[in-house]
Each structure stands twice: as C-alpha cells, then as structure tokens.
Amino acid sequence: MAGLMLNGSMIQGLVYNGNPVSAMYNGQLIWPTASPLPTYEKAYLVVAWNKNDNLTFAGMSANSAAASFDSVCYAGQYYNGSWNPINSTDMETICNTTASKSEYCSSAKFYFSGTPSSGWKSISWKTDMYYQPTGTVTAQVWGSAGNFQRMMGSGTFSMNTNSTYTIQLA
C-alpha cells in the first residue's frame, strides 16, 4: 500500500489552493488511501495542446452512452487567451448529434453532471469527419464532489479526422 507520510506519520489531508485533492505517483493513486473514494457528482474533461488551432468535437459520451445536453454534458468552454463559454446551440450539436463544432483554441473543457450508478467509467468524443488539424493533445478527466477533486484518467492522443477518443476512468 502506498501513502503520504510526513515525519513518520500518515498525513491527514492534502490541500492545494485551499481545496482537498488526491495525489498520484507513477499513475497510481497514493492519497487518499481510505476506500471507497467519494462518489463524484460532477466530472470535467480538459483537452489541451501546445498551439492555437481548431479543435473539433462531436458525439460526446459518458460511460459509452450519449452525453445529452444539458442533462449530462451541461457546459463547455474554450481557451484562446481567455476562457470563453461555448454557446448552448453549439453544445447541443456537440452532445446530441454526430455533427461537429470547431473552436479555435489551445484547450477546451466540458462539464458533466450526475452520479452514474456504476460510477464514472469513460468519457469519449469524436472529431469531424472531414476536418481536424493534426497534432498531439493531452486530455484529463477530473471528478469532483463538494470541495474534493481527483484526476480519474488521462491520455495523450494524435488528433485526426473522423476519430473517436476515449479516456478510461478509475
């Protein structure tokens, strides 16, 4: 079993910017050590790359099921010098259809709500059938419950047209 110790004693909590957080080492959760982990009321997907270019999103899903707007995937935003909201018409397209929407940005976030009975298992999105600039992106999914946040999964993907990207969550 792994854990965090200070002066020979297990720590009682880990805080970053005033919020309780989890810690991972070499991809393994080392804090908190208590089981089970909290059930996460919300999750959010962050997709980022090291350039400003078009990112396309379509067919957003959670646990292999369509993440309908606005009951499951309730908001999105993109970063292009500052964070900007993705309007509800575009979110409706991204979540409820196979059509895609493109944002010129260096990163984007999508917010999911609900507490799936089986827990959060995966988050997926698709790219446009005909257009997606190539490049490597990193994606992370974070779960949150109250003030507690934990990274549930991550991946590095080479972006291409007509592709599906899935992050398996733990």
C-alpha positions as CSV (number, residue, x, y, z in Angstrom):
1,M,0.0,0.0,0.0
2,A,1.2,3.5,-0.9
3,G,0.6,6.7,1.0
4,L,2.0,10.0,2.0
5,M,4.0,10.4,5.2
6,L,5.4,13.4,7.0
7,N,7.9,12.9,9.9
8,G,7.0,9.2,10.1
9,S,3.2,9.7,10.3
10,M,0.5,9.4,7.6
11,I,-0.9,12.8,6.6
12,Q,-4.4,13.6,7.5
13,G,-5.2,15.5,4.3
14,L,-3.8,17.1,1.2
15,V,-4.8,20.6,0.1
16,Y,-4.0,22.7,-3.0
17,N,-5.2,26.2,-3.3
18,G,-7.5,25.7,-0.3
19,N,-9.2,22.6,-1.8
20,P,-8.7,19.0,-0.7
21,V,-7.1,17.0,-3.6
22,S,-5.9,13.5,-4.3
23,A,-2.3,12.5,-5.2
24,M,-0.9,10.1,-7.8
25,Y,2.6,8.7,-8.3
26,N,3.5,6.8,-11.5
27,G,-0.1,6.6,-12.4
28,Q,-1.2,5.1,-9.0
29,L,-3.4,6.8,-6.5
30,I,-1.5,7.3,-3.3
31,W,-3.9,9.7,-1.5
32,P,-6.4,9.2,-0.1
33,T,-5.7,5.7,1.0
34,A,-9.2,5.2,2.5
35,S,-11.6,3.2,0.5
36,P,-14.1,3.7,-1.1
37,L,-13.3,7.0,-2.8
38,P,-16.1,9.6,-2.9
39,T,-18.8,9.3,-5.5
40,Y,-18.3,12.1,-7.8
41,E,-21.3,14.4,-8.6
42,K,-19.5,16.1,-11.4
43,A,-16.7,15.3,-13.9
44,Y,-15.0,17.6,-16.4
45,L,-12.9,16.8,-19.4
46,V,-9.9,19.1,-20.3
47,V,-8.4,18.8,-23.7
48,A,-5.2,20.8,-24.4
49,W,-2.5,21.2,-27.0
50,N,0.5,23.4,-27.3
51,K,-0.8,25.6,-30.1
52,N,-3.9,27.6,-31.1
53,D,-5.7,25.8,-33.8
54,N,-9.1,24.3,-34.5
55,L,-10.3,21.5,-32.2
56,T,-13.4,19.7,-33.4
57,F,-15.8,17.9,-31.1
58,A,-18.9,15.8,-31.7
59,G,-20.7,12.8,-30.2
60,M,-19.7,13.5,-26.6
61,S,-20.4,10.4,-24.4
62,A,-20.1,9.2,-20.9
63,N,-20.0,5.5,-19.9
64,S,-20.4,4.6,-23.6
65,A,-23.8,6.4,-23.8
66,A,-24.6,9.8,-25.4
67,A,-24.0,12.6,-23.0
68,S,-27.1,14.7,-23.8
69,F,-27.0,18.5,-23.4
70,D,-27.9,19.8,-20.9
71,S,-28.8,16.9,-18.6
72,V,-25.4,15.1,-18.7
73,C,-22.9,17.4,-20.5
74,Y,-24.2,20.7,-19.3
75,A,-21.5,23.3,-20.3
76,G,-18.3,23.8,-22.3
77,Q,-15.7,26.5,-22.7
78,Y,-12.5,27.0,-24.8
79,Y,-9.3,28.9,-24.1
80,N,-7.9,31.4,-26.7
81,G,-6.1,33.9,-24.5
82,S,-9.0,33.8,-22.0
83,W,-11.8,31.3,-21.2
84,N,-14.9,31.7,-23.3
85,P,-18.2,29.8,-23.0
86,I,-19.4,27.5,-25.8
87,N,-22.9,28.7,-26.6
88,S,-25.8,26.4,-25.9
89,T,-26.6,25.9,-29.7
90,D,-23.0,24.6,-30.3
91,M,-23.2,22.4,-27.1
92,E,-26.5,20.9,-28.3
93,T,-24.7,20.0,-31.6
94,I,-21.6,18.6,-29.8
95,C,-23.6,16.5,-27.4
96,N,-26.7,15.5,-29.2
97,T,-25.7,14.9,-32.8
98,T,-22.9,13.4,-34.9
99,A,-22.2,16.8,-36.4
100,S,-19.2,18.5,-35.0
101,K,-18.3,22.0,-33.9
102,S,-14.9,23.6,-34.2
103,E,-13.3,26.0,-31.7
104,Y,-10.0,27.9,-32.4
105,C,-8.2,27.4,-29.1
106,S,-5.4,25.9,-27.2
107,S,-7.7,24.0,-24.8
108,A,-11.3,23.2,-24.1
109,K,-13.3,22.0,-21.1
110,F,-16.6,20.1,-21.0
111,Y,-18.6,19.6,-17.8
112,F,-20.6,16.5,-16.9
113,S,-23.2,16.1,-14.1
114,G,-24.9,13.3,-12.4
115,T,-23.8,10.4,-10.3
116,P,-23.8,7.3,-12.6
117,S,-25.0,4.2,-10.7
118,S,-22.0,2.3,-12.0
119,G,-19.6,5.2,-11.3
120,W,-17.8,7.2,-14.0
121,K,-16.2,4.6,-16.4
122,S,-15.3,6.5,-19.5
123,I,-15.6,9.8,-21.4
124,S,-15.4,10.0,-25.2
125,W,-15.6,12.5,-28.0
126,K,-15.3,12.4,-31.8
127,T,-13.7,14.6,-34.3
128,D,-15.1,16.0,-37.5
129,M,-15.5,13.5,-40.4
130,Y,-13.6,15.7,-42.9
131,Y,-11.7,18.3,-40.9
132,Q,-9.4,18.2,-37.8
133,P,-5.9,19.7,-37.8
134,T,-3.4,17.1,-36.8
135,G,-1.4,17.4,-33.6
136,T,-1.0,15.8,-30.2
137,V,-3.4,16.7,-27.4
138,T,-3.4,15.7,-23.7
139,A,-6.7,15.1,-22.1
140,Q,-7.7,14.6,-18.5
141,V,-10.9,13.8,-16.7
142,W,-11.4,15.2,-13.2
143,G,-14.1,14.1,-10.8
144,S,-15.4,16.4,-8.1
145,A,-17.6,16.1,-5.1
146,G,-18.0,19.1,-2.8
147,N,-14.5,20.6,-2.5
148,F,-12.7,17.3,-3.3
149,Q,-11.3,16.8,-6.8
150,R,-9.4,13.9,-8.3
151,M,-8.0,13.1,-11.7
152,M,-9.8,10.0,-12.8
153,G,-8.0,9.4,-16.1
154,S,-5.8,10.9,-18.8
155,G,-4.5,10.2,-22.2
156,T,-2.3,11.6,-25.0
157,F,-3.8,11.5,-28.4
158,S,-2.8,12.2,-32.0
159,M,-5.7,14.2,-33.5
160,N,-7.0,13.1,-36.8
161,T,-10.3,13.4,-38.8
162,N,-13.2,11.0,-38.2
163,S,-11.7,9.5,-35.0
164,T,-13.1,8.7,-31.5
165,Y,-11.0,9.3,-28.4
166,T,-11.8,7.6,-25.1
167,I,-10.4,8.1,-21.7
168,Q,-11.0,5.1,-19.4
169,L,-11.6,6.2,-15.8
170,A,-10.7,4.7,-12.4
